[in-house]
Amino acid sequence: MDEKPRPTFRRNLLVKGGDVFMPGHVPEVKKIVILDGKFVHVGPDEPVRGESECRELDASGMLVVPGFIDMHVHGGGGKSVTDATPDAILEIARVHSMFGTTALVPTIISSPPEKMHATLLAIRGAAGSEGGEAILGAHLEGPWLNPEKAGAHRVEHIKRPDIGFAKELVSEYGDVIRMVTIAPELPGALEIIELLADNNIVVSIGHTAATYDKTMAGFAAGASGVTHIFNAMAQLHHRNPGPLGATFDNAHATVELIADGHHVSPWTIAFLIKIHGSWNVALVTDSLSPTGTARKLFQVGETTFIEIRDGGAFTEDGQVYGSVLTMAAAVRNIRSFTELQLEDVIPMATSIPAVHLKRDETLGGISEGRLGNLVLFDRKLEVYATVIQGKLVYRRLDNA
């Protein structure tokens, strides 16, 4: 007689105990049940159909929060997004999951067209494979940037906006491209912003020397965010408020913030939150390949050497160059740098990026029907466990 197939527990999880992060005025949660990768019960400790098929995770003494969403990540675990292989993308996602990231947008730095195509194909392949559940699509950080604000981008790979190339990318990779960073002051940029927005691609203003008016024109054309606020952009001046002034004058602009204490000073972070509101700030890592490793020195290209120290990444002359930040560290840093309570910090890593990426129906919160993504924090806000769509993808060793 044929045996009945044994149940799989990979996407079924029962979480008990812990202090569950929920919006105000919601009754205390005693039990969470995830079946087939989605929350089916978030509430009292009562019998739930199907829970016998679940693996159990004890969250006693832990803080249970929605999974983190990183909209801007270049690498991790020794791998870079532009290695352009599905295996590299999967390894980056795996390493970041150890720090609470349950959804991410691999970010492609300005590159030659053939490299962009190869990397987009790799991201598509990784997202559709086992272990790629966290991959939301690609963030094109370039090539339509202002070379005066290139930052770590190689100037030879930065290009003038080309609507033909943009249409080609949208046609071939409309299912992959989730987000694009562009400088709105460049000739032809506004037409591309309109094209992207019309195709449900999130547009972010960055690497820009735009005036206030040009930035506002970018928002009017369909841009809804700002890439790594304060970094690689014209600064606020009392006679030329520039992209920062326009951003602060836009009550709906979501800004990326690299909260490592090096890209933006703690004082400036507190100022940003006071003037723009924590509800408009999304934490990102902008992380490079050494993130999650013990490496202290690595090479970019043939001549650039990067030193890792004090939680930051620096060139030989002391300039900030990308980061080795994790989302968990960013959350801890915001708590340290500001007067915000955790109830205002957690959304910066969860619901705010979910809304910005237009994925808030499935991501960014703990509620029935959403994807079963969770992070368990200990009282030091260190990650104890990470759950992606009901799969326990990381759990810290007890003696860690």
C-alpha positions as CSV (number, residue, x, y, z in Angstrom):
1,M,0.0,0.0,0.0
2,D,1.3,3.4,-0.9
3,E,2.2,5.6,2.0
4,K,0.6,9.0,2.4
5,P,3.0,11.8,1.7
6,R,4.5,13.2,4.9
7,P,3.6,16.8,5.6
8,T,6.1,19.5,5.0
9,F,6.8,22.1,7.7
10,R,9.0,24.4,5.7
11,R,6.3,27.1,5.2
12,N,4.2,26.3,8.2
13,L,5.2,27.9,11.5
14,L,3.6,28.4,14.9
15,V,5.1,31.3,17.0
16,K,4.2,31.5,20.6
17,G,5.3,33.9,23.3
18,G,7.2,37.1,22.9
19,D,6.1,40.7,22.6
20,V,4.5,41.1,19.1
21,F,4.9,44.5,17.4
22,M,1.5,45.6,16.4
23,P,-0.2,49.0,15.5
24,G,-1.8,50.8,18.4
25,H,-5.2,49.7,19.8
26,V,-4.7,46.1,18.6
27,P,-5.3,43.4,21.3
28,E,-2.2,41.7,22.6
29,V,-1.1,38.8,20.4
30,K,-0.5,35.4,22.0
31,K,-0.1,33.2,19.0
32,I,0.9,33.5,15.3
33,V,0.2,30.8,12.8
34,I,1.7,30.8,9.3
35,L,0.4,28.3,6.8
36,D,1.8,27.9,3.2
37,G,3.9,31.0,3.7
38,K,1.1,33.4,4.9
39,F,-0.2,34.6,8.2
40,V,-3.5,32.9,8.9
41,H,-3.8,33.7,12.6
42,V,-2.5,36.6,14.6
43,G,-4.3,36.8,17.9
44,P,-5.3,34.9,21.0
45,D,-4.0,31.5,22.0
46,E,-6.9,29.4,20.6
47,P,-7.0,26.4,18.3
48,V,-6.3,27.1,14.7
49,R,-7.1,24.7,11.9
50,G,-3.8,23.4,10.3
51,E,-1.5,24.3,13.2
52,S,-0.7,20.6,13.8
53,E,1.2,20.8,10.5
54,C,3.4,23.6,11.9
55,R,6.9,23.7,13.3
56,E,6.9,25.6,16.6
57,L,9.1,28.5,17.4
58,D,9.3,29.7,21.0
59,A,9.5,33.5,21.1
60,S,9.5,33.9,24.9
61,G,11.5,36.9,26.0
62,M,11.8,38.2,22.4
63,L,10.4,41.1,20.5
64,V,8.6,39.9,17.4
65,V,8.5,42.4,14.5
66,P,7.7,42.3,10.8
67,G,10.5,41.3,8.5
68,F,12.8,44.1,7.4
69,I,12.8,45.4,3.8
70,D,16.0,46.8,2.2
71,M,15.5,48.8,-1.0
72,H,19.1,49.5,-1.6
73,V,21.7,46.7,-1.3
74,H,24.8,46.1,-3.5
75,G,26.3,43.0,-1.8
76,G,27.1,40.9,1.2
77,G,28.9,37.7,2.2
78,G,31.7,38.5,-0.2
79,K,29.4,38.7,-3.2
80,S,28.3,41.7,-5.3
81,V,25.0,42.1,-7.2
82,T,27.0,42.9,-10.3
83,D,28.8,39.5,-10.1
84,A,25.7,38.9,-12.2
85,T,24.9,35.3,-11.2
86,P,21.9,33.9,-9.5
87,D,24.1,32.2,-6.9
88,A,25.7,35.5,-6.0
89,I,22.2,37.1,-5.6
90,L,21.0,34.2,-3.5
91,E,24.0,34.4,-1.2
92,I,23.5,38.1,-0.7
93,A,19.9,37.5,0.3
94,R,21.0,34.6,2.6
95,V,23.6,36.7,4.4
96,H,21.2,39.7,4.9
97,S,18.6,37.4,6.3
98,M,20.9,36.8,9.3
99,F,20.3,40.5,10.1
100,G,16.6,40.5,9.8
101,T,16.1,41.3,6.1
102,T,13.2,39.3,4.7
103,A,12.8,41.3,1.5
104,L,15.4,43.2,-0.6
105,V,15.9,44.9,-3.9
106,P,19.4,44.1,-5.3
107,T,20.8,47.3,-6.6
108,I,22.8,47.6,-9.8
109,I,25.4,50.4,-9.8
110,S,25.9,52.3,-13.1
111,S,27.3,49.7,-15.5
112,P,27.8,49.0,-19.2
113,P,24.6,47.8,-20.9
114,E,25.8,44.2,-21.2
115,K,26.5,44.1,-17.5
116,M,23.1,45.6,-16.7
117,H,21.4,42.9,-18.9
118,A,23.4,40.1,-17.3
119,T,22.6,41.3,-13.8
120,L,18.9,41.8,-14.5
121,L,18.8,38.2,-15.8
122,A,20.6,37.0,-12.7
123,I,18.1,38.8,-10.4
124,R,15.2,37.3,-12.4
125,G,16.7,33.8,-12.1
126,A,17.4,34.1,-8.4
127,A,14.0,35.5,-7.6
128,G,12.4,32.5,-9.2
129,S,14.4,29.8,-7.5
130,E,14.5,28.1,-4.1
131,G,15.9,30.5,-1.5
132,G,15.0,33.6,-3.6
133,E,11.7,34.4,-1.8
134,A,13.1,37.6,-0.4
135,I,14.1,39.1,-3.8
136,L,11.6,41.7,-4.9
137,G,13.3,42.8,-8.1
138,A,16.1,45.1,-9.2
139,H,16.9,48.7,-8.3
140,L,18.8,50.4,-11.1
141,E,21.0,53.1,-9.4
142,G,21.9,54.6,-12.7
143,P,23.1,55.0,-15.4
144,W,21.1,58.3,-15.7
145,L,22.9,60.2,-13.0
146,N,24.7,63.5,-12.8
147,P,28.4,62.9,-13.3
148,E,29.1,65.8,-10.9
149,K,27.5,63.7,-8.2
150,A,28.8,60.3,-9.2
151,G,29.9,59.3,-5.8
152,A,31.2,55.7,-6.0
153,H,29.9,55.3,-9.6
154,R,32.4,55.2,-12.4
155,V,31.9,58.3,-14.5
156,E,32.5,56.4,-17.7
157,H,29.4,54.3,-17.0
158,I,27.1,57.2,-16.4
159,K,25.0,58.1,-19.4
160,R,22.7,60.8,-20.7
161,P,19.1,59.7,-20.5
162,D,18.0,57.7,-23.5
163,I,14.3,57.1,-23.9
164,G,14.9,54.4,-26.4
165,F,17.2,52.4,-24.0
166,A,14.7,53.0,-21.2
167,K,11.8,51.6,-23.3
168,E,14.0,48.6,-24.1
169,L,14.7,47.9,-20.4
170,V,11.0,48.3,-19.5
171,S,10.0,46.0,-22.4
172,E,12.5,43.3,-21.5
173,Y,12.6,43.5,-17.7
174,G,9.4,45.1,-16.7
175,D,8.8,42.1,-14.4
176,V,12.2,42.6,-12.7
177,I,12.8,46.3,-12.4
178,R,11.2,47.5,-9.2
179,M,13.0,50.9,-8.7
180,V,15.2,53.3,-10.6
181,T,17.3,56.2,-9.4
182,I,17.7,59.2,-11.8
183,A,18.9,62.8,-11.7
184,P,15.9,64.9,-12.9
185,E,17.9,67.8,-14.2
186,L,19.4,65.8,-17.0
187,P,18.0,66.4,-20.5
188,G,15.4,63.8,-21.2
189,A,15.1,62.6,-17.6
190,L,11.5,63.8,-17.1
191,E,10.3,61.7,-20.0
192,I,12.0,58.6,-18.6
193,I,10.5,59.3,-15.2
194,E,7.0,59.5,-16.7
195,L,7.7,56.2,-18.6
196,L,8.8,54.4,-15.5
197,A,6.0,55.7,-13.4
198,D,3.4,54.7,-16.0
199,N,4.8,51.2,-15.9
200,N,4.5,50.9,-12.1
201,I,8.2,51.3,-11.5
202,V,9.2,53.3,-8.4
203,V,11.3,56.3,-9.3
204,S,13.8,57.9,-6.9
205,I,15.7,61.1,-7.3
206,G,19.4,60.8,-6.6
207,H,23.0,61.5,-7.6
208,T,21.7,65.0,-8.5
209,A,22.7,68.6,-8.6
210,A,19.1,69.6,-9.4
211,T,17.6,73.0,-8.4
212,Y,14.5,73.2,-6.3
213,D,12.4,73.6,-9.4
214,K,14.0,70.7,-11.4
215,T,13.5,68.4,-8.4
216,M,9.9,69.5,-8.1
217,A,9.5,68.8,-11.8
218,G,10.8,65.3,-11.2
219,F,8.2,64.7,-8.4
220,A,5.5,66.0,-10.7
221,A,6.6,63.6,-13.5
222,G,6.2,60.7,-11.2
223,A,9.2,60.3,-8.9
224,S,8.2,59.4,-5.3
225,G,11.4,59.0,-3.4
226,V,15.0,60.2,-2.8
227,T,18.0,57.9,-2.9
228,H,20.3,58.0,0.2
229,I,19.2,61.4,1.4
230,F,22.1,64.0,1.8
231,N,24.6,61.8,0.0
232,A,25.7,62.4,-3.6
233,M,23.4,65.5,-4.1
234,A,23.5,69.2,-4.0
235,Q,23.2,70.5,-0.4
236,L,20.7,72.9,1.1
237,H,21.7,76.5,0.5
238,H,19.7,79.5,1.7
239,R,19.5,80.9,-1.9
240,N,19.4,77.6,-3.7
241,P,17.4,75.0,-1.6
242,G,18.1,72.4,-4.3
243,P,16.9,68.8,-4.1
244,L,16.9,68.8,-0.3
245,G,14.6,71.9,-0.1
246,A,12.2,70.3,-2.6
247,T,12.2,67.1,-0.7
248,F,11.4,68.7,2.6
249,D,8.7,70.7,0.8
250,N,7.1,67.4,-0.5
251,A,5.0,65.9,2.3
252,H,4.8,62.5,0.4
253,A,8.5,62.0,-0.6
254,T,10.0,58.8,0.9
255,V,13.7,59.2,1.5
256,E,16.3,56.5,1.9
257,L,18.5,56.9,4.9
258,I,21.9,55.1,5.5
259,A,22.0,55.2,9.3
260,D,25.5,54.0,9.9
261,G,26.6,57.3,11.5
262,H,29.2,57.9,8.7
263,H,27.1,58.7,5.6
264,V,24.9,61.1,7.7
265,S,25.8,62.4,11.1
266,P,23.6,61.5,14.1
267,W,22.7,65.2,14.5
268,T,21.6,65.4,10.8
269,I,19.6,62.2,11.1
270,A,17.7,63.7,14.1
271,F,17.2,66.9,12.1
272,L,15.9,65.0,9.1
273,I,13.3,63.2,11.2
274,K,12.2,66.4,12.9
275,I,11.8,68.3,9.6
276,H,10.5,65.5,7.3
277,G,8.9,63.1,9.7
278,S,9.9,59.5,10.6
279,W,6.9,58.3,8.6
280,N,8.7,59.5,5.4
281,V,12.1,57.8,6.1
282,A,13.0,54.3,4.9
283,L,16.2,52.7,6.3
284,V,18.5,51.2,3.7
285,T,22.0,49.7,3.9
286,D,23.6,50.5,0.6
287,S,25.8,47.6,1.6
288,L,28.8,46.3,-0.2
289,S,30.2,42.8,-0.6
290,P,32.1,42.6,2.7
291,T,28.9,43.0,4.7
292,G,28.4,40.1,7.0
293,T,32.1,39.0,6.7
294,A,35.2,39.6,8.8
295,R,37.0,41.3,6.0
296,K,38.8,44.6,6.9
297,L,40.2,45.4,3.4
298,F,38.8,44.8,-0.1
299,Q,39.5,46.0,-3.6
300,V,37.1,47.7,-6.1
301,G,38.3,47.7,-9.7
302,E,42.1,47.8,-10.3
303,T,43.1,50.8,-8.2
304,T,40.6,51.4,-5.4
305,F,41.1,49.9,-2.0
306,I,38.4,50.1,0.7
307,E,39.1,49.8,4.4
308,I,36.4,48.6,6.8
309,R,36.6,50.2,10.2
310,D,34.3,51.6,12.9
311,G,31.3,50.1,11.1
312,G,32.0,52.0,7.9
313,A,33.7,51.6,4.5
314,F,36.4,54.2,3.5
315,T,38.8,54.9,0.7
316,E,42.5,55.3,1.3
317,D,42.0,59.1,1.6
318,G,39.2,58.7,4.2
319,Q,36.2,59.2,1.9
320,V,33.0,57.2,2.7
321,Y,32.5,54.5,0.1
322,G,29.3,52.4,0.4
323,S,28.6,50.7,3.6
324,V,28.8,47.4,5.6
325,L,25.6,48.3,7.4
326,T,22.8,45.8,8.2
327,M,19.1,46.6,8.7
328,A,19.3,45.4,12.3
329,A,22.2,47.7,13.0
330,A,20.4,50.6,11.3
331,V,17.4,50.0,13.7
332,R,19.7,50.0,16.7
333,N,21.5,53.2,15.4
334,I,18.3,55.1,15.0
335,R,17.3,54.3,18.6
336,S,20.7,55.5,19.7
337,F,20.9,58.6,17.4
338,T,17.4,60.0,18.1
339,E,14.7,60.3,20.7
340,L,12.3,58.0,18.7
341,Q,10.6,55.1,20.5
342,L,10.8,51.7,18.9
343,E,7.2,52.0,17.7
344,D,8.4,54.8,15.4
345,V,11.7,53.1,14.4
346,I,10.4,49.7,13.3
347,P,8.1,51.1,10.6
348,M,11.2,52.8,9.0
349,A,12.5,49.3,8.2
350,T,9.1,47.6,7.5
351,S,5.9,49.3,6.6
352,I,7.4,52.5,5.1
353,P,9.5,50.8,2.5
354,A,6.6,48.4,1.9
355,V,4.3,51.3,1.0
356,H,7.0,53.0,-1.1
357,L,7.5,49.8,-3.1
358,K,3.8,49.3,-3.5
359,R,4.0,46.0,-1.7
360,D,2.2,46.9,1.5
361,E,-0.7,44.5,0.9
362,T,1.7,41.6,1.3
363,L,4.7,43.0,3.2
364,G,5.6,45.3,6.1
365,G,3.2,44.1,8.8
366,I,2.0,41.1,10.9
367,S,-1.6,40.5,9.8
368,E,-3.7,37.7,8.4
369,G,-3.2,37.4,4.6
370,R,0.2,39.0,4.4
371,L,3.4,37.0,3.7
372,G,4.7,35.3,6.9
373,N,7.9,37.4,7.3
374,L,9.1,37.9,10.9
375,V,12.2,38.9,12.9
376,L,12.7,37.9,16.5
377,F,14.8,40.4,18.5
378,D,16.4,39.9,21.8
379,R,16.3,42.8,24.4
380,K,19.5,44.2,23.0
381,L,17.9,44.4,19.5
382,E,20.1,41.7,18.2
383,V,18.5,39.2,15.7
384,Y,17.7,35.9,17.2
385,A,15.7,34.4,14.3
386,T,14.4,35.3,10.9
387,V,11.4,33.9,9.1
388,I,10.7,34.3,5.4
389,Q,7.3,33.2,4.2
390,G,7.0,30.7,7.1
391,K,10.5,29.3,6.6
392,L,12.9,29.6,9.5
393,V,15.9,30.8,7.5
394,Y,18.1,31.8,10.4
395,R,18.3,31.1,14.1
396,R,21.2,32.2,16.3
397,L,22.9,29.5,18.2
398,D,22.1,29.6,21.9
399,N,25.7,30.3,22.8
400,A,26.1,33.1,20.3
